[in-house]
Structure formats: structure tokens, C-alpha cells
Amino acid sequence: MNYYEKDPSVRAQAEHHIKMNNRRNLEITGVKEVDSFDNEEFLLQTVMGYLIVRGENLQMKNLDVGEGNVSIKGKIHELSYLDEHHGEKAKGLFSKLFK
């Protein structure tokens, strides 16, 4: 029995889903924290790692940190995950964010 099977509430919180409608509306679950955002890029910490959302005229429609839900509207160009395999890319992104 793994960790998630022992405690169902942990499993519910660990779910991560992305729903996009017409490249204009994005609903994301499993968000732990919104690290930064502007009208061209969102950096979200999810249960599956860091997620970058890039686009035009991006706006946060809804934020529910308790439930881990974020809704974004605008024209979506790209969704990217940062993980250990892309460590250099992550370092470059973080150095740009915190200059």
C-alpha cells in the first residue's frame, strides 16, 4: 500500500488536472502556490512540479489556494513543466524572475 492509498484526503489534494477551452480559458487543479504572474507568463507550483503558462493578455480569473484551483483567461501559447531534467532551464528562468 502506497502513501496515497493510506490517506484518501492526501490523494485528493495530489490530483492535478488541466482543462483548456479554445486556447482562451485554462483551469488548473493541484496548484500549491502561484509564484509569479503577469500578462504574458504565469509560474505555478503544482503537485507535479513547476508549470509555466505563456501567452498574451493573461489574467487570473479565479484563485482558490485552499482547494488548489487556478483559472486563467487570455490567449494561451504554451504550457511547460520544469523538472530535474531541465535544471539549467529552471535556473535561467528563476534568475530572470529574481533579478
N, CA, C and O atoms as CSV, one atom per row, in Angstrom:
chain,resi,resn,atom,element,x,y,z
A,1,MET,N,N,0.852,-1.171,0.000
A,1,MET,CA,C,0.000,0.000,0.000
A,1,MET,C,C,0.904,1.243,0.000
A,1,MET,O,O,1.779,1.389,0.853
A,2,ASN,N,N,0.677,2.116,-0.956
A,2,ASN,CA,C,1.494,3.331,-1.018
A,2,ASN,C,C,0.892,4.440,-0.150
A,2,ASN,O,O,-0.183,4.290,0.432
A,3,TYR,N,N,1.603,5.527,-0.085
A,3,TYR,CA,C,1.232,6.657,0.771
A,3,TYR,C,C,-0.155,7.192,0.441
A,3,TYR,O,O,-0.919,7.516,1.351
A,4,TYR,N,N,-0.494,7.290,-0.836
A,4,TYR,CA,C,-1.766,7.877,-1.230
A,4,TYR,C,C,-2.945,6.979,-0.885
A,4,TYR,O,O,-4.044,7.470,-0.625
A,5,GLU,N,N,-2.725,5.664,-0.879
A,5,GLU,CA,C,-3.814,4.755,-0.553
A,5,GLU,C,C,-4.132,4.757,0.933
A,5,GLU,O,O,-5.259,4.439,1.314
A,6,LYS,N,N,-3.166,5.110,1.790
A,6,LYS,CA,C,-3.376,5.124,3.228
A,6,LYS,C,C,-4.295,6.261,3.655
A,6,LYS,O,O,-5.100,6.093,4.572
A,7,ASP,N,N,-4.187,7.407,3.006
A,7,ASP,CA,C,-4.960,8.582,3.403
A,7,ASP,C,C,-5.633,9.180,2.169
A,7,ASP,O,O,-4.977,9.873,1.391
A,8,PRO,N,N,-6.940,8.922,1.972
A,8,PRO,CA,C,-7.626,9.418,0.763
A,8,PRO,C,C,-7.606,10.929,0.616
A,8,PRO,O,O,-7.632,11.428,-0.509
A,9,SER,N,N,-7.558,11.682,1.726
A,9,SER,CA,C,-7.541,13.143,1.611
A,9,SER,C,C,-6.250,13.614,0.956
A,9,SER,O,O,-6.262,14.609,0.231
A,10,VAL,N,N,-5.134,12.923,1.194
A,10,VAL,CA,C,-3.867,13.272,0.560
A,10,VAL,C,C,-3.959,13.016,-0.932
A,10,VAL,O,O,-3.454,13.804,-1.732
A,11,ARG,N,N,-4.595,11.927,-1.312
A,11,ARG,CA,C,-4.732,11.607,-2.730
A,11,ARG,C,C,-5.554,12.672,-3.454
A,11,ARG,O,O,-5.218,13.072,-4.569
A,12,ALA,N,N,-6.629,13.127,-2.818
A,12,ALA,CA,C,-7.471,14.145,-3.447
A,12,ALA,C,C,-6.676,15.428,-3.669
A,12,ALA,O,O,-6.827,16.081,-4.701
A,13,GLN,N,N,-5.835,15.790,-2.711
A,13,GLN,CA,C,-5.046,17.005,-2.848
A,13,GLN,C,C,-3.945,16.842,-3.886
A,13,GLN,O,O,-3.485,17.833,-4.454
A,14,ALA,N,N,-3.510,15.603,-4.145
A,14,ALA,CA,C,-2.402,15.367,-5.057
A,14,ALA,C,C,-2.858,15.280,-6.516
A,14,ALA,O,O,-2.018,15.148,-7.407
A,15,GLU,N,N,-4.144,15.348,-6.776
A,15,GLU,CA,C,-4.644,15.299,-8.149
A,15,GLU,C,C,-4.255,16.573,-8.886
A,15,GLU,O,O,-4.279,17.669,-8.325
A,16,HIS,N,N,-3.899,16.405,-10.147
A,16,HIS,CA,C,-3.502,17.552,-10.965
A,16,HIS,C,C,-4.156,17.399,-12.331
A,16,HIS,O,O,-3.898,16.436,-13.054
A,17,HIS,N,N,-4.992,18.348,-12.668
A,17,HIS,CA,C,-5.695,18.339,-13.950
A,17,HIS,C,C,-5.565,19.704,-14.616
A,17,HIS,O,O,-5.487,20.739,-13.955
A,18,ILE,N,N,-5.545,19.670,-15.934
A,18,ILE,CA,C,-5.566,20.912,-16.718
A,18,ILE,C,C,-6.677,20.782,-17.746
A,18,ILE,O,O,-6.751,19.800,-18.485
A,19,LYS,N,N,-7.533,21.784,-17.779
A,19,LYS,CA,C,-8.610,21.826,-18.764
A,19,LYS,C,C,-8.501,23.140,-19.522
A,19,LYS,O,O,-8.514,24.215,-18.922
A,20,MET,N,N,-8.394,23.048,-20.849
A,20,MET,CA,C,-8.294,24.250,-21.668
A,20,MET,C,C,-9.448,24.273,-22.659
A,20,MET,O,O,-9.753,23.270,-23.305
A,21,ASN,N,N,-10.082,25.430,-22.766
A,21,ASN,CA,C,-11.165,25.622,-23.723
A,21,ASN,C,C,-10.755,26.668,-24.748
A,21,ASN,O,O,-10.541,27.831,-24.405
A,22,ASN,N,N,-10.646,26.260,-25.995
A,22,ASN,CA,C,-10.394,27.158,-27.126
A,22,ASN,C,C,-9.160,28.049,-26.960
A,22,ASN,O,O,-9.134,29.169,-27.470
A,23,ARG,N,N,-8.152,27.566,-26.258
A,23,ARG,CA,C,-6.921,28.323,-26.014
A,23,ARG,C,C,-7.186,29.662,-25.346
A,23,ARG,O,O,-6.327,30.544,-25.384
A,24,ARG,N,N,-8.338,29.835,-24.744
A,24,ARG,CA,C,-8.710,31.108,-24.113
A,24,ARG,C,C,-8.957,30.982,-22.615
A,24,ARG,O,O,-8.759,31.949,-21.880
A,25,ASN,N,N,-9.378,29.832,-22.153
A,25,ASN,CA,C,-9.683,29.627,-20.738
A,25,ASN,C,C,-8.973,28.372,-20.253
A,25,ASN,O,O,-9.062,27.312,-20.872
A,26,LEU,N,N,-8.270,28.509,-19.141
A,26,LEU,CA,C,-7.470,27.430,-18.592
A,26,LEU,C,C,-7.865,27.230,-17.137
A,26,LEU,O,O,-7.877,28.179,-16.354
A,27,GLU,N,N,-8.186,25.995,-16.778
A,27,GLU,CA,C,-8.495,25.643,-15.398
A,27,GLU,C,C,-7.483,24.614,-14.945
A,27,GLU,O,O,-7.302,23.585,-15.597
A,28,ILE,N,N,-6.817,24.886,-13.822
A,28,ILE,CA,C,-5.749,24.020,-13.338
A,28,ILE,C,C,-6.050,23.642,-11.894
A,28,ILE,O,O,-6.354,24.511,-11.077
A,29,THR,N,N,-5.968,22.343,-11.571
A,29,THR,CA,C,-6.105,21.874,-10.198
A,29,THR,C,C,-4.759,21.341,-9.723
A,29,THR,O,O,-3.865,21.075,-10.527
A,30,GLY,N,N,-4.626,21.190,-8.429
A,30,GLY,CA,C,-3.382,20.688,-7.862
A,30,GLY,C,C,-2.305,21.754,-7.755
A,30,GLY,O,O,-1.115,21.442,-7.729
A,31,VAL,N,N,-2.725,23.015,-7.694
A,31,VAL,CA,C,-1.776,24.128,-7.583
A,31,VAL,C,C,-1.460,24.356,-6.108
A,31,VAL,O,O,-2.357,24.535,-5.285
A,32,LYS,N,N,-0.177,24.346,-5.795
A,32,LYS,CA,C,0.260,24.591,-4.415
A,32,LYS,C,C,0.485,26.074,-4.162
A,32,LYS,O,O,0.195,26.583,-3.079
A,33,GLU,N,N,1.011,26.764,-5.181
A,33,GLU,CA,C,1.350,28.175,-4.999
A,33,GLU,C,C,1.483,28.853,-6.360
A,33,GLU,O,O,1.935,28.239,-7.326
A,34,VAL,N,N,1.092,30.111,-6.427
A,34,VAL,CA,C,1.338,30.940,-7.603
A,34,VAL,C,C,2.582,31.762,-7.281
A,34,VAL,O,O,2.530,32.679,-6.462
A,35,ASP,N,N,3.704,31.431,-7.928
A,35,ASP,CA,C,4.965,32.098,-7.614
A,35,ASP,C,C,5.063,33.479,-8.244
A,35,ASP,O,O,5.534,34.421,-7.606
A,36,SER,N,N,4.624,33.606,-9.490
A,36,SER,CA,C,4.640,34.913,-10.147
A,36,SER,C,C,3.686,34.876,-11.327
A,36,SER,O,O,3.356,33.812,-11.850
A,37,PHE,N,N,3.251,36.055,-11.733
A,37,PHE,CA,C,2.411,36.137,-12.939
A,37,PHE,C,C,2.394,37.559,-13.458
A,37,PHE,O,O,2.526,38.528,-12.711
A,38,ASP,N,N,2.225,37.645,-14.767
A,38,ASP,CA,C,1.969,38.921,-15.429
A,38,ASP,C,C,1.116,38.608,-16.643
A,38,ASP,O,O,0.600,37.498,-16.763
A,39,ASN,N,N,0.959,39.561,-17.543
A,39,ASN,CA,C,0.048,39.345,-18.677
A,39,ASN,C,C,0.621,38.435,-19.755
A,39,ASN,O,O,-0.073,38.125,-20.723
A,40,GLU,N,N,1.891,37.990,-19.609
A,40,GLU,CA,C,2.489,37.086,-20.604
A,40,GLU,C,C,2.918,35.739,-20.027
A,40,GLU,O,O,3.158,34.796,-20.780
A,41,GLU,N,N,3.020,35.637,-18.682
A,41,GLU,CA,C,3.544,34.389,-18.118
A,41,GLU,C,C,3.097,34.190,-16.671
A,41,GLU,O,O,3.101,35.122,-15.867
A,42,PHE,N,N,2.715,32.955,-16.362
A,42,PHE,CA,C,2.395,32.530,-15.004
A,42,PHE,C,C,3.373,31.435,-14.616
A,42,PHE,O,O,3.663,30.553,-15.424
A,43,LEU,N,N,3.881,31.475,-13.402
A,43,LEU,CA,C,4.707,30.407,-12.860
A,43,LEU,C,C,3.970,29.837,-11.661
A,43,LEU,O,O,3.796,30.508,-10.643
A,44,LEU,N,N,3.534,28.576,-11.795
A,44,LEU,CA,C,2.731,27.923,-10.773
A,44,LEU,C,C,3.478,26.723,-10.211
A,44,LEU,O,O,4.074,25.952,-10.963
A,45,GLN,N,N,3.448,26.567,-8.914
A,45,GLN,CA,C,3.988,25.360,-8.303
A,45,GLN,C,C,2.821,24.406,-8.123
A,45,GLN,O,O,1.879,24.705,-7.389
A,46,THR,N,N,2.878,23.252,-8.790
A,46,THR,CA,C,1.810,22.266,-8.707
A,46,THR,C,C,2.332,21.017,-8.002
A,46,THR,O,O,3.521,20.912,-7.703
A,47,VAL,N,N,1.442,20.088,-7.745
A,47,VAL,CA,C,1.839,18.831,-7.121
A,47,VAL,C,C,2.692,17.986,-8.063
A,47,VAL,O,O,3.305,17.010,-7.631
A,48,MET,N,N,2.738,18.348,-9.334
A,48,MET,CA,C,3.546,17.635,-10.323
A,48,MET,C,C,4.792,18.411,-10.728
A,48,MET,O,O,5.477,18.018,-11.673
A,49,GLY,N,N,5.098,19.494,-10.040
A,49,GLY,CA,C,6.267,20.309,-10.363
A,49,GLY,C,C,5.845,21.695,-10.804
A,49,GLY,O,O,4.663,22.036,-10.809
A,50,TYR,N,N,6.837,22.485,-11.175
A,50,TYR,CA,C,6.566,23.850,-11.629
A,50,TYR,C,C,5.978,23.837,-13.035
A,50,TYR,O,O,6.455,23.118,-13.913
A,51,LEU,N,N,4.944,24.637,-13.235
A,51,LEU,CA,C,4.270,24.762,-14.524
A,51,LEU,C,C,4.349,26.213,-14.964
A,51,LEU,O,O,4.023,27.126,-14.205
A,52,ILE,N,N,4.788,26.416,-16.207
A,52,ILE,CA,C,4.821,27.750,-16.801
A,52,ILE,C,C,3.713,27.824,-17.844
A,52,ILE,O,O,3.599,26.955,-18.709
A,53,VAL,N,N,2.909,28.861,-17.753
A,53,VAL,CA,C,1.868,29.139,-18.742
A,53,VAL,C,C,2.269,30.433,-19.425
A,53,VAL,O,O,2.441,31.463,-18.773
A,54,ARG,N,N,2.416,30.376,-20.742
A,54,ARG,CA,C,2.787,31.577,-21.508
A,54,ARG,C,C,1.689,31.904,-22.510
A,54,ARG,O,O,1.014,31.019,-23.035
A,55,GLY,N,N,1.528,33.210,-22.763
A,55,GLY,CA,C,0.515,33.632,-23.706
A,55,GLY,C,C,0.445,35.142,-23.804
A,55,GLY,O,O,1.404,35.850,-23.497
A,56,GLU,N,N,-0.717,35.623,-24.239
A,56,GLU,CA,C,-0.971,37.058,-24.394
A,56,GLU,C,C,-2.192,37.439,-23.570
A,56,GLU,O,O,-3.157,36.680,-23.471
A,57,ASN,N,N,-2.133,38.631,-22.980
A,57,ASN,CA,C,-3.260,39.172,-22.206
A,57,ASN,C,C,-3.765,38.184,-21.154
A,57,ASN,O,O,-4.973,38.030,-20.975
A,58,LEU,N,N,-2.847,37.518,-20.464
A,58,LEU,CA,C,-3.235,36.544,-19.461
A,58,LEU,C,C,-3.721,37.258,-18.202
A,58,LEU,O,O,-3.119,38.229,-17.744
A,59,GLN,N,N,-4.815,36.756,-17.662
A,59,GLN,CA,C,-5.386,37.301,-16.436
A,59,GLN,C,C,-5.854,36.147,-15.565
A,59,GLN,O,O,-6.344,35.136,-16.067
A,60,MET,N,N,-5.699,36.305,-14.256
A,60,MET,CA,C,-6.194,35.302,-13.334
A,60,MET,C,C,-7.679,35.550,-13.114
A,60,MET,O,O,-8.076,36.605,-12.619
A,61,LYS,N,N,-8.487,34.579,-13.483
A,61,LYS,CA,C,-9.932,34.688,-13.287
A,61,LYS,C,C,-10.330,34.254,-11.893
A,61,LYS,O,O,-11.198,34.866,-11.271
A,62,ASN,N,N,-9.698,33.196,-11.398
A,62,ASN,CA,C,-10.076,32.630,-10.113
A,62,ASN,C,C,-8.845,32.035,-9.450
A,62,ASN,O,O,-8.011,31.421,-10.116
A,63,LEU,N,N,-8.730,32.214,-8.139
A,63,LEU,CA,C,-7.652,31.618,-7.364
A,63,LEU,C,C,-8.239,31.108,-6.066
A,63,LEU,O,O,-8.786,31.876,-5.274
A,64,ASP,N,N,-8.124,29.800,-5.851
A,64,ASP,CA,C,-8.568,29.181,-4.607
A,64,ASP,C,C,-7.408,28.345,-4.095
A,64,ASP,O,O,-7.289,27.166,-4.427
A,65,VAL,N,N,-6.548,28.961,-3.282
A,65,VAL,CA,C,-5.345,28.291,-2.799
A,65,VAL,C,C,-5.710,27.114,-1.899
A,65,VAL,O,O,-5.040,26.082,-1.929
A,66,GLY,N,N,-6.757,27.258,-1.106
A,66,GLY,CA,C,-7.180,26.175,-0.223
A,66,GLY,C,C,-7.510,24.905,-0.977
A,66,GLY,O,O,-7.161,23.808,-0.542
A,67,GLU,N,N,-8.181,25.049,-2.104
A,67,GLU,CA,C,-8.544,23.902,-2.944
A,67,GLU,C,C,-7.485,23.599,-3.992
A,67,GLU,O,O,-7.485,22.515,-4.575
A,68,GLY,N,N,-6.584,24.543,-4.239
A,68,GLY,CA,C,-5.538,24.325,-5.239
A,68,GLY,C,C,-6.011,24.539,-6.665
A,68,GLY,O,O,-5.494,23.913,-7.591
A,69,ASN,N,N,-6.990,25.419,-6.854
A,69,ASN,CA,C,-7.545,25.675,-8.181
A,69,ASN,C,C,-7.182,27.071,-8.670
A,69,ASN,O,O,-7.250,28.048,-7.924
A,70,VAL,N,N,-6.794,27.142,-9.943
A,70,VAL,CA,C,-6.491,28.422,-10.584
A,70,VAL,C,C,-7.170,28.437,-11.950
A,70,VAL,O,O,-7.137,27.445,-12.678
A,71,SER,N,N,-7.777,29.556,-12.288
A,71,SER,CA,C,-8.346,29.756,-13.626
A,71,SER,C,C,-7.657,30.951,-14.262
A,71,SER,O,O,-7.487,31.998,-13.636
A,72,ILE,N,N,-7.264,30.774,-15.521
A,72,ILE,CA,C,-6.556,31.821,-16.259
A,72,ILE,C,C,-7.282,32.040,-17.575
A,72,ILE,O,O,-7.691,31.087,-18.238
A,73,LYS,N,N,-7.438,33.310,-17.947
A,73,LYS,CA,C,-8.004,33.603,-19.265
A,73,LYS,C,C,-6.997,34.433,-20.054
A,73,LYS,O,O,-6.140,35.107,-19.481
A,74,GLY,N,N,-7.115,34.373,-21.375
A,74,GLY,CA,C,-6.213,35.044,-22.291
A,74,GLY,C,C,-5.869,34.071,-23.410
A,74,GLY,O,O,-6.391,32.956,-23.442
A,75,LYS,N,N,-5.010,34.473,-24.316
A,75,LYS,CA,C,-4.615,33.578,-25.405
A,75,LYS,C,C,-3.412,32.743,-24.949
A,75,LYS,O,O,-2.334,33.280,-24.696
A,76,ILE,N,N,-3.611,31.429,-24.850
A,76,ILE,CA,C,-2.585,30.514,-24.354
A,76,ILE,C,C,-1.691,30.079,-25.518
A,76,ILE,O,O,-2.171,29.579,-26.535
A,77,HIS,N,N,-0.378,30.279,-25.346
A,77,HIS,CA,C,0.596,29.839,-26.349
A,77,HIS,C,C,1.329,28.579,-25.938
A,77,HIS,O,O,1.645,27.741,-26.781
A,78,GLU,N,N,1.605,28.436,-24.640
A,78,GLU,CA,C,2.487,27.350,-24.216
A,78,GLU,C,C,2.232,26.951,-22.769
A,78,GLU,O,O,1.965,27.798,-21.916
A,79,LEU,N,N,2.317,25.639,-22.502
A,79,LEU,CA,C,2.326,25.080,-21.156
A,79,LEU,C,C,3.590,24.250,-21.048
A,79,LEU,O,O,3.823,23.373,-21.881
A,80,SER,N,N,4.413,24.508,-20.039
A,80,SER,CA,C,5.674,23.781,-19.874
A,80,SER,C,C,5.886,23.440,-18.411
A,80,SER,O,O,5.600,24.240,-17.520
A,81,TYR,N,N,6.397,22.228,-18.178
A,81,TYR,CA,C,6.774,21.820,-16.837
A,81,TYR,C,C,8.280,21.901,-16.695
A,81,TYR,O,O,9.019,21.555,-17.616
A,82,LEU,N,N,8.732,22.360,-15.538
A,82,LEU,CA,C,10.149,22.370,-15.212
A,82,LEU,C,C,10.397,21.224,-14.244
A,82,LEU,O,O,9.682,21.083,-13.251
A,83,ASP,N,N,11.406,20.403,-14.525
A,83,ASP,CA,C,11.748,19.318,-13.617
A,83,ASP,C,C,13.254,19.172,-13.532
A,83,ASP,O,O,13.992,19.989,-14.083
A,84,GLU,N,N,13.713,18.139,-12.848
A,84,GLU,CA,C,15.144,17.946,-12.627
A,84,GLU,C,C,15.921,17.829,-13.933
A,84,GLU,O,O,17.084,18.228,-14.001
A,85,HIS,N,N,15.298,17.293,-14.956
A,85,HIS,CA,C,15.976,17.100,-16.237
A,85,HIS,C,C,16.240,18.413,-16.960
A,85,HIS,O,O,17.079,18.480,-17.858
A,86,HIS,N,N,15.529,19.439,-16.568
A,86,HIS,CA,C,15.698,20.748,-17.196
A,86,HIS,C,C,16.215,21.757,-16.169
A,86,HIS,O,O,15.768,22.904,-16.143
A,87,GLY,N,N,17.133,21.341,-15.347
A,87,GLY,CA,C,17.652,22.178,-14.273
A,87,GLY,C,C,18.228,23.483,-14.765
A,87,GLY,O,O,18.011,24.522,-14.142
A,88,GLU,N,N,18.958,23.461,-15.870
A,88,GLU,CA,C,19.552,24.691,-16.398
A,88,GLU,C,C,18.475,25.660,-16.859
A,88,GLU,O,O,18.584,26.866,-16.640
A,89,LYS,N,N,17.446,25.141,-17.490
A,89,LYS,CA,C,16.343,25.995,-17.934
A,89,LYS,C,C,15.667,26.635,-16.725
A,89,LYS,O,O,15.319,27.815,-16.753
A,90,ALA,N,N,15.482,25.847,-15.661
A,90,ALA,CA,C,14.848,26.373,-14.456
A,90,ALA,C,C,15.715,27.450,-13.828
A,90,ALA,O,O,15.200,28.482,-13.399
A,91,LYS,N,N,17.012,27.232,-13.767
A,91,LYS,CA,C,17.903,28.239,-13.197
A,91,LYS,C,C,17.834,29.530,-13.998
A,91,LYS,O,O,17.810,30.617,-13.422
A,92,GLY,N,N,17.803,29.418,-15.322
A,92,GLY,CA,C,17.711,30.602,-16.169
A,92,GLY,C,C,16.409,31.360,-15.939
A,92,GLY,O,O,16.397,32.590,-15.889
A,93,LEU,N,N,15.318,30.620,-15.799
A,93,LEU,CA,C,14.025,31.247,-15.559
A,93,LEU,C,C,14.027,31.960,-14.208
A,93,LEU,O,O,13.608,33.113,-14.110
A,94,PHE,N,N,14.496,31.275,-13.177
A,94,PHE,CA,C,14.489,31.872,-11.841
A,94,PHE,C,C,15.425,33.073,-11.760
A,94,PHE,O,O,15.127,34.041,-11.061
A,95,SER,N,N,16.546,33.021,-12.464
A,95,SER,CA,C,17.446,34.168,-12.425
A,95,SER,C,C,16.810,35.369,-13.112
A,95,SER,O,O,17.048,36.505,-12.699
A,96,LYS,N,N,15.999,35.144,-14.161
A,96,LYS,CA,C,15.294,36.246,-14.811
A,96,LYS,C,C,14.226,36.834,-13.877
A,96,LYS,O,O,14.030,38.048,-13.816
A,97,LEU,N,N,13.546,35.942,-13.157
A,97,LEU,CA,C,12.441,36.379,-12.294
A,97,LEU,C,C,12.933,37.198,-11.109
A,97,LEU,O,O,12.263,38.140,-10.685
A,98,PHE,N,N,14.096,36.848,-10.572
A,98,PHE,CA,C,14.529,37.453,-9.327
A,98,PHE,C,C,15.709,38.382,-9.481
A,98,PHE,O,O,16.476,38.554,-8.533
A,99,LYS,N,N,15.883,38.992,-10.647
A,99,LYS,CA,C,16.952,39.981,-10.851
A,99,LYS,C,C,16.552,41.285,-10.237
A,99,LYS,O,O,17.310,42.253,-10.297
